[in-house]
């Protein structure tokens, strides 16, 4: 699986690139949307607005979420965040997922992930079909970022407010300090495997 293979220098340049990805065209950053969870203090990044697709958009109730296997590379940890259509209808995803690491009480750990610079495309999911977005961060053992071990990852489908909760068994994640940013890519077809 090839999610990201980036040099340390390129990884350090990412925060500059991602600042423009959150611009809503008016010169100000788009606000994050609060995501309901087990705790009122938990939030996740807003999912990307998409052109209206009427009744074809995948709703949270249509989907299940999972996190695929680790794909390490160049001092990074990379994981596919997978949404699968569990409904009996065709639905579409477009854009970025919302995501937040949370502790057992539902409190968010660390800041919202940053978005990669990419042009979203519409991914059509037949019943049983999947789409994935890449989740990447510098390996905390190398970056020396402050860490925490989440209980779960909340994943919010694009244009939805209700998250899906995925148990996190992948170890520590960066939550503060140098090189603590977590990055997300847009959804693409498949499972990322």
C-alpha positions as CSV (number, residue, x, y, z in Angstrom):
1,X,0.0,0.0,0.0
2,X,1.4,3.4,-0.9
3,X,-0.3,6.2,1.0
4,X,2.6,8.6,1.5
5,X,6.3,8.3,1.0
6,X,7.8,11.7,2.0
7,X,11.2,12.9,3.0
8,X,11.6,14.7,6.3
9,X,12.3,18.0,4.6
10,X,9.1,17.7,2.6
11,X,7.1,16.8,5.7
12,X,8.4,19.9,7.4
13,X,7.2,22.0,4.5
14,X,3.7,20.6,4.7
15,X,2.3,23.0,7.3
16,X,2.9,25.9,4.9
17,X,1.1,24.1,2.1
18,X,-1.8,23.2,4.3
19,X,-2.6,26.7,5.4
20,X,-4.0,27.5,2.0
21,X,-6.0,24.3,1.9
22,X,-8.3,25.6,4.6
23,X,-9.1,28.9,2.9
24,X,-12.7,29.4,2.0
25,X,-12.1,31.9,-0.7
26,X,-12.7,34.9,1.5
27,X,-9.2,35.1,2.9
28,X,-10.1,33.6,6.2
29,X,-9.9,30.0,7.4
30,X,-13.0,28.0,7.3
31,X,-14.3,27.3,10.8
32,X,-14.2,23.9,12.3
33,X,-17.6,22.3,13.1
34,X,-18.3,20.8,16.5
35,X,-18.9,17.1,16.3
36,X,-21.2,15.4,18.8
37,X,-19.5,12.6,20.8
38,X,-19.6,11.0,24.2
39,X,-18.3,14.3,25.6
40,X,-19.4,17.9,24.8
41,X,-15.7,18.9,24.8
42,X,-14.9,16.7,21.7
43,X,-14.7,18.3,18.3
44,X,-13.5,17.2,14.9
45,X,-12.5,19.1,11.7
46,X,-15.5,20.1,9.6
47,X,-15.9,17.9,6.5
48,X,-15.5,19.5,3.1
49,X,-18.7,21.1,1.6
50,X,-19.6,19.5,-1.7
51,X,-21.9,20.3,-4.5
52,X,-25.4,19.1,-3.7
53,X,-26.0,15.5,-4.9
54,X,-29.6,15.4,-3.6
55,X,-30.3,12.0,-2.2
56,X,-27.1,10.3,-3.3
57,X,-24.7,11.6,-0.6
58,X,-23.6,9.0,1.9
59,X,-25.0,9.6,5.3
60,X,-23.4,8.6,8.5
61,X,-26.1,6.0,9.0
62,X,-25.2,4.4,5.7
63,X,-21.6,3.9,6.6
64,X,-19.1,2.0,8.8
65,X,-15.6,3.1,9.5
66,X,-12.3,1.4,10.0
67,X,-8.6,2.1,10.1
68,X,-6.3,0.0,7.9
69,X,-2.8,-1.3,8.6
70,X,0.2,0.9,9.3
71,X,2.2,1.9,6.2
72,X,5.4,3.4,7.6
73,X,7.7,5.6,5.5
74,X,10.4,8.2,5.9
75,X,9.8,8.8,9.6
76,X,6.0,8.8,9.2
77,X,3.1,6.7,10.2
78,X,0.4,6.4,7.5
79,X,-3.0,4.8,7.9
80,X,-6.0,4.5,5.5
81,X,-9.2,5.7,7.1
82,X,-11.9,3.6,5.3
83,X,-15.6,4.3,5.0
84,X,-17.7,1.4,3.7
85,X,-21.3,1.7,2.4
86,X,-23.4,-0.6,4.5
87,X,-26.7,0.5,2.9
88,X,-28.6,-1.1,0.1
89,X,-28.3,2.0,-2.1
90,X,-25.5,3.7,-4.1
91,X,-24.2,6.8,-2.4
92,X,-21.3,9.2,-2.9
93,X,-18.5,10.8,-0.9
94,X,-16.6,13.9,-1.8
95,X,-13.9,15.7,0.1
96,X,-12.2,15.2,3.4
97,X,-13.4,13.3,6.5
98,X,-13.6,15.1,9.8
99,X,-11.3,13.3,12.3
100,X,-10.4,13.6,16.0
101,X,-8.5,11.4,18.4
102,X,-10.4,11.0,21.7
103,X,-9.7,9.5,25.1
104,X,-12.0,7.1,26.9
105,X,-14.1,9.9,28.2
106,X,-14.6,11.3,24.7
107,X,-12.3,14.3,25.1
108,X,-10.4,15.3,22.0
109,X,-6.6,14.8,22.1
110,X,-4.5,17.3,20.2
111,X,-5.7,19.7,17.5
112,X,-7.8,18.9,14.5
113,X,-5.9,17.3,11.6
114,X,-4.7,19.5,8.7
115,X,-5.9,18.9,5.2
116,X,-3.6,18.0,2.3
117,X,-3.7,20.2,-0.8
118,X,-5.8,18.2,-3.3
119,X,-8.8,18.6,-5.5
120,X,-11.7,16.5,-4.2
121,X,-13.4,14.1,-6.6
122,X,-16.7,12.4,-6.1
123,X,-16.4,8.7,-5.2
124,X,-19.4,6.5,-5.9
125,X,-20.0,3.7,-3.4
126,X,-22.1,0.7,-4.4
127,X,-23.5,-1.3,-1.5
128,X,-20.5,-2.9,0.1
129,X,-18.1,-0.5,-1.6
130,X,-15.4,1.5,0.2
131,X,-13.5,4.8,0.0
132,X,-10.4,5.8,1.9
133,X,-8.6,8.9,3.1
134,X,-5.0,8.9,4.2
135,X,-4.1,9.8,7.9
136,X,-0.5,10.6,8.4
137,X,1.8,12.0,11.1
138,X,5.5,12.1,12.0
139,X,6.5,9.1,14.1
140,X,6.5,10.5,17.7
141,X,9.6,8.4,18.5
142,X,11.5,10.4,15.9
143,X,9.8,13.8,16.1
144,X,9.8,13.9,19.9
145,X,6.3,15.4,19.9
146,X,4.1,15.2,23.0
147,X,2.0,12.1,22.7
148,X,-1.1,10.4,24.0
149,X,-2.7,7.0,23.3
150,X,-6.3,7.6,22.1
151,X,-9.1,5.2,22.9
152,X,-10.8,6.0,19.6
153,X,-10.7,7.9,16.4
154,X,-13.9,9.8,15.5
155,X,-14.5,9.9,11.7
156,X,-17.1,12.2,10.3
157,X,-18.2,11.6,6.7
158,X,-18.1,14.7,4.4
159,X,-21.1,17.1,4.9
160,X,-22.3,15.1,8.0
161,X,-22.3,16.1,11.6
162,X,-22.6,12.7,13.3
163,X,-19.2,10.8,13.6
164,X,-18.4,7.1,13.5
165,X,-16.3,5.8,16.3
166,X,-13.4,3.5,15.6
167,X,-11.4,1.9,18.4
168,X,-7.8,3.0,18.2
169,X,-5.2,0.2,18.7
170,X,-2.4,1.7,16.7
171,X,-0.4,3.2,19.6
172,X,0.6,6.8,20.5
173,X,-0.2,9.8,18.4
174,X,1.3,13.3,18.5
175,X,-0.8,15.8,20.4
176,X,1.5,18.8,20.9
177,X,5.0,20.2,20.5
178,X,7.2,20.2,17.4
179,X,6.0,18.2,14.4
180,X,2.8,17.2,16.1
181,X,0.5,17.8,13.1
182,X,-1.7,15.1,11.8
183,X,-2.7,15.3,8.1
184,X,-5.6,14.0,6.1
185,X,-6.0,13.5,2.3
186,X,-9.3,13.5,0.3
187,X,-11.3,10.4,-0.2
188,X,-10.4,8.1,-3.1
189,X,-12.0,4.8,-4.2
190,X,-11.0,1.5,-2.5
191,X,-9.7,0.5,0.9
192,X,-6.2,1.9,0.6
193,X,-4.7,-1.6,0.8
